[in-house]
Amino acid sequence: MAKLDLNRVGMPKQSADQRRLNFDEVALGYSAEEALQEASRCIDCKARNCVVGCPVAIEIPDFIRSLKNNDLPEAARILKRTNALPGVCGRVCPQESQCEAVCTLAKKGAPVAIGRLERYIADWELGQSAKTAPGELRAPTGKRVAVIGAGPAGLTAAAELARLGHEVTVFESLHVAGGVLMYGIPEFRLPKSIVQSEVDYVKSLGVNIELNAVIGKTLTIDELLAGGFQAVFLGTGAGLPLFLNIEGENAPGVYSANEFLSRVNLMKAWRFPEYDTPLKVGTEVVVIGGGNVAMDAARSAVRLGAHVTVVYRRSREEMPARIEEVENAEEEGIDFLYLTNPVSFQINEHKWVNGMTCQKMELGEPDASGRRRPVPVAGSEFNLPVDMAIIALGTRPNPLIARATPDLEFAGKGNVIADEQTGLTRKQAVWAGGDIVTGAATVISAMGAGKAAAADIDRYLAGLE
């Protein structure tokens, strides 16, 4: 047996001093030589644990084998058989906790860089004048499905249903398709041209996308079902931000991460004045939270000229953000205050936020999430100078659909109740998946839910014959 190659090929990226001054993509991608070198590390084991670890079951050893054989068109075809958004997944999917975590080489501490190879193939295919054919499509069934939301869950469900021969219309409330991929994730982590190229691929499968369509307002689910659609998939995500509920939180200069990132990404405030999006950015910015959204907000604010401090109530080890995102933020000069919790905001004579009182915390017993619960330390309050704050504590589903669909059932936080395996809700002919069911989670988990729901919708539609 050949000796295992544990020398994982690093990803080239912009230097910290350079990238904190621009919104260009940080990770630069593999060269052809680097991709082949990394692909050669795959031992093509029989276990195929990596496929099991992938929420959309990408045939990982197969596409890597085609890459090793220098058959890039076949590698792209294999990827797109199971994943309509490989360029997105190769950039923002947490492979380190999924496919790479169960790679055989992970036992030696050096799993194959599956995500980087997926990105390489997706980017190669994007650069070709002749795009990868969508593969075999089933003959038209005559069945119509409405997909609500053009984010990761909705786009995946739509692509799968179109491949299965169904007529699919996606209803998107915004003026552009992509959902959180467009409004939430910054350009330096996920270029919007990549998102739109993969939206175009979904359209090439025959999917129709209607923009500026707010379901629950312009149309209801019942009206869709009465109007000729035999099934509905809900993939509207979780776009309603959570707040601290502390004094001064409603002051000008205190943003939710959703608003801040939507202005920066979707409305392109980072390209002002070319795009006339108002966004007053402070010089001393605090970001409250420890997830990927907090890192996105902090790193965006740095690029807009601010000094940024991240305040998180637990320790670094408990942060839910990807390790590489935390490391990137640290490299870019962002400060971190761990075991710290906001108590109140101060406001100046112009009614603008100008300070934040914090309290030190210590870790107690684990809570329901398995992480140790932060407990306030008496008498530990201190003040931070702040002229802008971004709150990144998570999100809940928008209640618009709940109000317009009384016979859908919802959990306490506004999440749709749906079967974990199939996405079937307790309303006839309606499925749901992604953040609207689970609360804020990963792009790839939403895609997995969209794919599972599409398979169950197909079974349901077949029974209507």
C-alpha positions as CSV (number, residue, x, y, z in Angstrom):
1,M,0.0,0.0,0.0
2,A,1.3,3.4,-0.9
3,K,2.3,5.7,1.9
4,L,-0.5,8.1,2.9
5,D,0.1,11.7,1.9
6,L,-0.8,13.9,4.9
7,N,0.5,17.1,3.4
8,R,-2.8,18.9,2.7
9,V,-2.4,21.6,0.1
10,G,-3.1,25.1,1.5
11,M,-5.5,27.5,0.0
12,P,-3.8,30.6,-1.4
13,K,-5.4,33.8,-0.2
14,Q,-5.0,37.6,-0.1
15,S,-2.7,38.9,2.7
16,A,-4.5,40.4,5.6
17,D,-3.1,43.9,5.0
18,Q,-4.3,43.8,1.4
19,R,-7.7,42.2,1.8
20,R,-8.9,44.4,4.7
21,L,-8.9,47.3,2.2
22,N,-11.1,45.6,-0.5
23,F,-14.2,43.4,-0.9
24,D,-12.4,41.0,-3.4
25,E,-12.6,37.3,-2.6
26,V,-10.2,36.4,0.2
27,A,-9.5,32.8,-0.8
28,L,-8.0,32.7,-4.3
29,G,-8.7,29.1,-5.2
30,Y,-6.4,26.3,-6.3
31,S,-4.3,26.4,-9.4
32,A,-4.6,23.3,-11.7
33,E,-1.3,22.0,-10.2
34,E,-2.5,22.5,-6.7
35,A,-5.9,20.9,-7.4
36,L,-4.2,17.8,-8.9
37,Q,-1.8,17.5,-6.0
38,E,-4.6,17.7,-3.5
39,A,-6.8,15.3,-5.4
40,S,-4.0,12.8,-5.6
41,R,-4.2,12.5,-1.8
42,C,-7.6,10.8,-2.0
43,I,-7.2,7.1,-1.5
44,D,-10.6,6.3,-3.1
45,C,-11.6,4.1,-0.1
46,K,-14.5,1.7,-0.3
47,A,-16.2,3.1,2.8
48,R,-17.2,6.4,1.1
49,N,-17.8,8.0,4.5
50,C,-17.5,11.4,2.9
51,V,-20.6,10.8,0.8
52,V,-22.6,9.8,3.9
53,G,-21.3,12.9,5.7
54,C,-22.6,15.2,2.9
55,P,-26.1,16.5,3.4
56,V,-26.8,16.4,-0.4
57,A,-24.8,13.1,-0.9
58,I,-22.3,14.4,-3.5
59,E,-20.5,11.5,-5.1
60,I,-17.2,12.8,-3.8
61,P,-14.7,10.0,-4.6
62,D,-16.1,9.9,-8.1
63,F,-15.7,13.5,-8.9
64,I,-12.2,13.5,-7.4
65,R,-11.2,10.4,-9.4
66,S,-12.3,12.3,-12.6
67,L,-10.2,15.3,-11.5
68,K,-7.2,13.0,-11.0
69,N,-7.8,11.6,-14.5
70,N,-7.8,15.2,-15.8
71,D,-11.4,14.7,-17.0
72,L,-12.8,17.9,-15.7
73,P,-16.0,17.9,-17.7
74,E,-16.9,14.5,-16.2
75,A,-16.0,15.8,-12.7
76,A,-18.4,18.8,-13.3
77,R,-21.2,16.4,-14.5
78,I,-20.8,14.2,-11.4
79,L,-21.0,17.3,-9.1
80,K,-24.1,18.7,-10.7
81,R,-25.9,15.4,-10.7
82,T,-26.4,15.9,-7.0
83,N,-25.7,19.5,-6.3
84,A,-27.0,22.5,-8.3
85,L,-24.8,25.0,-6.3
86,P,-21.3,23.6,-6.3
87,G,-19.6,27.0,-6.5
88,V,-21.5,28.1,-3.5
89,C,-20.9,25.0,-1.5
90,G,-17.2,24.9,-2.3
91,R,-16.9,28.3,-0.6
92,V,-19.3,28.4,2.4
93,C,-20.1,24.8,3.3
94,P,-18.6,23.8,6.6
95,Q,-16.8,20.7,5.2
96,E,-14.6,20.5,8.2
97,S,-17.6,19.3,10.3
98,Q,-19.3,17.2,7.6
99,C,-17.6,15.3,4.6
100,E,-14.1,16.1,5.6
101,A,-14.7,15.2,9.3
102,V,-15.4,11.6,8.3
103,C,-12.7,11.3,5.5
104,T,-10.5,8.3,6.2
105,L,-7.5,10.6,6.3
106,A,-9.1,12.7,9.0
107,K,-8.0,10.0,11.4
108,K,-4.5,11.2,10.7
109,G,-5.5,14.8,11.1
110,A,-5.3,15.7,7.3
111,P,-8.5,15.0,5.5
112,V,-8.7,15.6,1.7
113,A,-9.7,19.3,1.1
114,I,-13.0,18.3,-0.5
115,G,-14.5,21.7,-0.5
116,R,-11.6,23.3,-2.1
117,L,-11.6,20.7,-4.9
118,E,-15.4,21.2,-5.4
119,R,-14.8,24.9,-5.7
120,Y,-12.0,24.3,-8.2
121,I,-14.2,22.2,-10.5
122,A,-17.2,24.6,-10.2
123,D,-14.9,27.6,-11.1
124,W,-13.4,25.7,-14.0
125,E,-16.8,24.9,-15.4
126,L,-17.9,28.5,-15.0
127,G,-15.0,29.6,-17.1
128,Q,-16.0,27.3,-20.0
129,S,-18.0,28.7,-22.9
130,A,-19.9,25.4,-23.2
131,K,-21.6,24.7,-19.8
132,T,-22.1,21.3,-18.3
133,A,-25.3,19.7,-19.6
134,P,-27.9,19.3,-16.9
135,G,-27.9,15.5,-17.4
136,E,-30.9,13.4,-18.1
137,L,-34.2,15.0,-17.3
138,R,-37.3,13.0,-16.8
139,A,-40.2,13.4,-19.3
140,P,-42.7,16.2,-18.3
141,T,-45.3,14.9,-15.7
142,G,-47.8,17.7,-16.1
143,K,-47.6,18.4,-12.4
144,R,-46.9,21.9,-11.1
145,V,-45.0,22.8,-7.9
146,A,-44.7,26.2,-6.3
147,V,-41.4,26.9,-4.4
148,I,-41.5,29.8,-2.0
149,G,-38.1,31.4,-1.6
150,A,-35.1,31.4,-3.9
151,G,-32.5,30.7,-1.3
152,P,-30.4,27.5,-0.9
153,A,-33.4,25.3,0.1
154,G,-35.7,26.7,-2.5
155,L,-33.2,26.6,-5.4
156,T,-32.2,23.0,-4.5
157,A,-35.8,21.8,-4.3
158,A,-36.6,23.5,-7.5
159,A,-33.7,22.0,-9.4
160,E,-34.5,18.5,-8.1
161,L,-38.2,18.8,-9.0
162,A,-37.4,20.1,-12.5
163,R,-35.0,17.2,-13.1
164,L,-37.9,14.9,-12.1
165,G,-40.1,16.4,-14.8
166,H,-42.3,18.7,-12.9
167,E,-43.1,22.3,-13.8
168,V,-41.6,24.5,-11.1
169,T,-42.2,28.2,-10.3
170,V,-40.1,29.8,-7.6
171,F,-41.6,32.9,-5.9
172,E,-39.0,35.2,-4.5
173,S,-39.8,38.3,-2.4
174,L,-36.6,40.2,-3.2
175,H,-35.7,41.7,-6.6
176,V,-33.0,39.1,-7.1
177,A,-32.8,35.4,-6.6
178,G,-30.4,33.8,-4.1
179,G,-31.8,34.6,-0.7
180,V,-29.2,34.7,2.1
181,L,-26.5,34.0,-0.5
182,M,-27.2,37.4,-1.9
183,Y,-28.1,39.5,1.1
184,G,-26.3,37.8,4.0
185,I,-22.9,36.5,2.9
186,P,-20.3,39.2,1.9
187,E,-18.7,39.5,-1.6
188,F,-15.3,38.7,-0.1
189,R,-16.5,35.3,1.0
190,L,-19.0,34.5,-1.8
191,P,-18.9,36.6,-5.0
192,K,-22.4,37.4,-6.2
193,S,-21.5,36.5,-9.8
194,I,-21.0,32.9,-8.6
195,V,-24.4,32.9,-7.0
196,Q,-26.1,34.3,-10.1
197,S,-24.3,31.8,-12.4
198,E,-25.7,29.0,-10.3
199,V,-29.2,30.6,-10.3
200,D,-28.9,30.6,-14.1
201,Y,-28.1,26.9,-14.0
202,V,-31.3,26.2,-12.1
203,K,-33.2,28.2,-14.7
204,S,-31.6,26.1,-17.4
205,L,-33.4,23.1,-16.0
206,G,-36.7,24.8,-16.9
207,V,-37.4,26.5,-13.5
208,N,-39.3,29.8,-13.7
209,I,-38.4,32.4,-11.1
210,E,-40.8,35.2,-10.3
211,L,-39.2,38.0,-8.4
212,N,-40.8,40.7,-6.1
213,A,-43.5,38.1,-5.2
214,V,-44.2,38.3,-1.4
215,I,-46.2,35.1,-0.6
216,G,-48.5,35.9,2.3
217,K,-49.2,39.3,0.9
218,T,-49.4,39.3,-2.9
219,L,-50.5,35.6,-2.9
220,T,-51.2,33.1,-0.2
221,I,-50.4,29.4,-0.1
222,D,-54.1,28.5,-0.4
223,E,-54.4,30.7,-3.5
224,L,-51.4,28.9,-5.1
225,L,-52.9,25.5,-4.4
226,A,-56.3,26.6,-5.7
227,G,-54.6,28.2,-8.8
228,G,-53.2,25.0,-10.3
229,F,-50.2,24.0,-8.2
230,Q,-50.4,20.5,-6.8
231,A,-47.7,21.0,-4.2
232,V,-45.9,23.8,-2.4
233,F,-42.4,23.9,-0.8
234,L,-41.6,26.6,1.8
235,G,-38.0,27.7,1.8
236,T,-38.2,31.3,3.0
237,G,-35.5,31.0,5.6
238,A,-35.2,32.9,8.8
239,G,-34.9,36.6,8.2
240,L,-36.3,38.2,11.3
241,P,-33.4,39.3,13.6
242,L,-33.2,38.6,17.3
243,F,-32.3,41.4,19.7
244,L,-30.8,41.9,23.2
245,N,-33.8,43.8,24.6
246,I,-31.6,46.2,26.6
247,E,-31.7,49.9,27.2
248,G,-30.7,52.1,24.2
249,E,-31.0,49.3,21.7
250,N,-33.4,51.2,19.5
251,A,-31.0,54.2,19.1
252,P,-29.7,55.3,15.7
253,G,-26.4,53.6,15.1
254,V,-27.6,50.2,16.4
255,Y,-28.2,47.8,13.5
256,S,-29.3,44.2,13.3
257,A,-26.7,42.2,11.3
258,N,-29.5,41.5,8.8
259,E,-30.0,45.2,8.0
260,F,-26.3,46.0,8.0
261,L,-25.4,43.0,5.7
262,S,-28.4,43.6,3.4
263,R,-27.3,47.2,2.9
264,V,-23.7,46.1,2.3
265,N,-24.3,43.0,0.1
266,L,-27.7,43.2,-1.6
267,M,-27.8,47.0,-1.9
268,K,-24.0,47.2,-2.5
269,A,-23.2,50.0,0.0
270,W,-19.6,48.9,-0.3
271,R,-19.6,50.3,-3.8
272,F,-20.9,53.7,-2.8
273,P,-21.3,56.2,-4.5
274,E,-21.7,54.0,-7.6
275,Y,-24.6,52.5,-5.7
276,D,-26.5,55.1,-3.8
277,T,-27.1,53.1,-0.6
278,P,-26.9,55.1,2.6
279,L,-24.8,53.5,5.3
280,K,-23.2,55.6,8.1
281,V,-20.4,53.5,9.4
282,G,-18.8,54.4,12.7
283,T,-15.1,54.5,13.6
284,E,-15.5,52.4,16.8
285,V,-17.8,49.5,15.8
286,V,-18.9,46.7,18.1
287,V,-20.4,43.4,16.8
288,I,-22.3,41.3,19.3
289,G,-22.3,37.6,18.7
290,G,-20.0,34.7,17.8
291,G,-21.4,33.0,14.7
292,N,-20.6,33.3,11.0
293,V,-23.0,36.2,10.6
294,A,-21.1,38.1,13.3
295,M,-17.8,37.4,11.5
296,D,-19.3,38.6,8.2
297,A,-20.5,41.8,9.8
298,A,-17.3,42.5,11.6
299,R,-15.1,41.8,8.5
300,S,-17.4,44.0,6.4
301,A,-17.2,46.9,8.8
302,V,-13.4,46.7,8.8
303,R,-13.4,47.0,5.0
304,L,-15.6,50.1,5.4
305,G,-12.9,51.8,7.5
306,A,-13.9,51.0,11.1
307,H,-12.0,49.7,14.1
308,V,-14.1,46.6,15.1
309,T,-14.5,44.7,18.4
310,V,-16.4,41.5,18.6
311,V,-18.2,41.0,21.9
312,Y,-19.1,37.4,22.8
313,R,-20.5,36.1,26.0
314,R,-18.7,32.7,26.0
315,S,-15.0,31.8,25.3
316,R,-13.4,31.4,21.9
317,E,-13.8,27.6,22.2
318,E,-17.6,27.9,22.3
319,M,-17.9,30.2,19.3
320,P,-20.2,28.6,16.7
321,A,-18.4,30.4,13.8
322,R,-16.1,28.4,11.5
323,I,-12.6,28.4,12.8
324,E,-11.2,29.8,9.5
325,E,-13.6,32.7,9.7
326,V,-12.5,33.6,13.2
327,E,-8.8,33.3,12.2
328,N,-9.5,35.5,9.1
329,A,-11.1,38.1,11.4
330,E,-8.2,38.0,13.8
331,E,-5.7,38.4,11.0
332,E,-7.6,41.4,9.7
333,G,-7.1,43.3,13.0
334,I,-10.5,42.7,14.6
335,D,-10.4,42.6,18.4
336,F,-12.3,40.1,20.5
337,L,-13.8,40.5,23.9
338,Y,-14.7,37.1,25.2
339,L,-16.8,36.3,28.3
340,T,-18.4,39.7,27.9
341,N,-22.1,40.6,27.6
342,P,-23.8,44.0,26.8
343,V,-25.9,45.5,29.5
344,S,-27.0,48.8,28.0
345,F,-26.2,51.4,25.3
346,Q,-25.5,55.1,25.9
347,I,-26.8,57.8,23.6
348,N,-25.3,61.3,23.0
349,E,-27.1,64.6,22.6
350,H,-27.8,63.9,19.0
351,K,-29.7,60.7,20.0
352,W,-26.9,58.6,18.4
353,V,-25.3,55.6,20.2
354,N,-22.0,56.6,21.8
355,G,-21.2,53.9,24.3
356,M,-22.0,50.4,25.6
357,T,-21.9,49.1,29.2
358,C,-20.7,45.5,29.4
359,Q,-20.5,42.9,32.1
360,K,-17.9,40.1,32.4
361,M,-19.1,36.6,32.4
362,E,-17.9,33.2,33.6
363,L,-18.8,29.8,32.3
364,G,-21.1,27.6,34.4
365,E,-22.8,24.3,33.7
366,P,-23.7,23.2,30.1
367,D,-27.1,24.4,28.8
368,A,-29.4,22.7,26.2
369,S,-26.9,23.4,23.4
370,G,-24.2,21.5,25.2
371,R,-22.1,24.6,25.7
372,R,-21.4,25.9,29.2
373,R,-23.9,28.6,30.2
374,P,-22.4,32.1,30.7
375,V,-23.1,33.5,34.2
376,P,-22.7,37.2,35.1
377,V,-19.8,38.2,37.4
378,A,-21.1,40.6,40.0
379,G,-19.5,44.1,40.0
380,S,-17.6,43.5,36.8
381,E,-19.4,46.2,34.6
382,F,-17.3,48.4,32.4
383,N,-17.9,50.8,29.5
384,L,-16.8,50.7,25.8
385,P,-16.6,53.7,23.5
386,V,-19.0,52.8,20.6
387,D,-20.4,54.9,17.8
388,M,-22.0,51.9,15.9
389,A,-23.2,48.5,17.1
390,I,-24.2,45.5,15.0
391,I,-26.3,42.8,16.8
392,A,-25.8,39.3,15.4
393,L,-27.6,37.0,17.8
394,G,-29.5,34.9,15.3
395,T,-32.8,35.0,13.5
396,R,-36.3,33.7,13.4
397,P,-38.7,33.1,10.5
398,N,-40.7,36.1,9.2
399,P,-44.3,35.8,10.6
400,L,-45.9,36.9,7.3
401,I,-46.7,33.4,6.1
402,A,-47.8,32.2,9.5
403,R,-50.4,35.0,9.6
404,A,-51.7,34.2,6.1
405,T,-51.8,30.4,6.6
406,P,-53.6,29.7,9.9
407,D,-53.8,25.9,9.2
408,L,-50.0,25.6,9.0
409,E,-48.6,24.6,12.4
410,F,-45.6,26.5,14.0
411,A,-43.3,25.9,16.9
412,G,-42.9,28.5,19.7
413,K,-40.2,30.5,17.9
414,G,-42.2,30.7,14.6
415,N,-40.6,27.7,12.9
416,V,-42.8,25.6,10.7
417,I,-43.4,22.1,12.1
418,A,-42.3,19.6,9.5
419,D,-41.2,16.0,9.3
420,E,-37.4,15.8,9.8
421,Q,-36.9,13.3,7.0
422,T,-39.3,14.5,4.4
423,G,-40.2,18.1,5.2
424,L,-43.9,17.4,5.0
425,T,-45.9,19.9,7.1
426,R,-49.2,19.3,8.8
427,K,-50.9,21.1,6.0
428,Q,-52.0,19.0,3.0
429,A,-49.6,19.3,0.0
430,V,-47.2,21.7,1.7
431,W,-43.6,20.9,2.5
432,A,-41.0,23.1,4.2
433,G,-37.2,22.9,4.7
434,G,-34.2,25.0,5.7
435,D,-34.1,27.8,8.3
436,I,-37.9,28.2,8.3
437,V,-38.0,24.8,10.0
438,T,-34.7,24.6,11.9
439,G,-33.9,28.2,12.6
440,A,-30.7,29.8,11.4
441,A,-28.4,27.0,10.3
442,T,-25.9,26.2,7.4
443,V,-26.4,26.7,3.6
444,I,-25.7,23.0,3.0
445,S,-28.2,21.8,5.6
446,A,-30.9,23.9,4.0
447,M,-29.9,22.4,0.6
448,G,-30.2,18.9,2.1
449,A,-33.7,19.7,3.4
450,G,-34.7,21.0,-0.1
451,K,-33.4,17.8,-1.8
452,A,-35.2,15.5,0.7
453,A,-38.5,17.4,0.3
454,A,-38.3,17.3,-3.5
455,A,-38.0,13.5,-3.3
456,D,-41.1,13.3,-1.1
457,I,-43.0,15.7,-3.2
458,D,-42.2,13.6,-6.3
459,R,-43.6,10.5,-4.5
460,Y,-46.7,12.4,-3.5
461,L,-47.3,13.7,-7.1
462,A,-46.9,10.2,-8.5
463,G,-49.7,9.1,-6.2
464,L,-52.0,11.7,-7.8
465,E,-52.0,9.9,-11.2
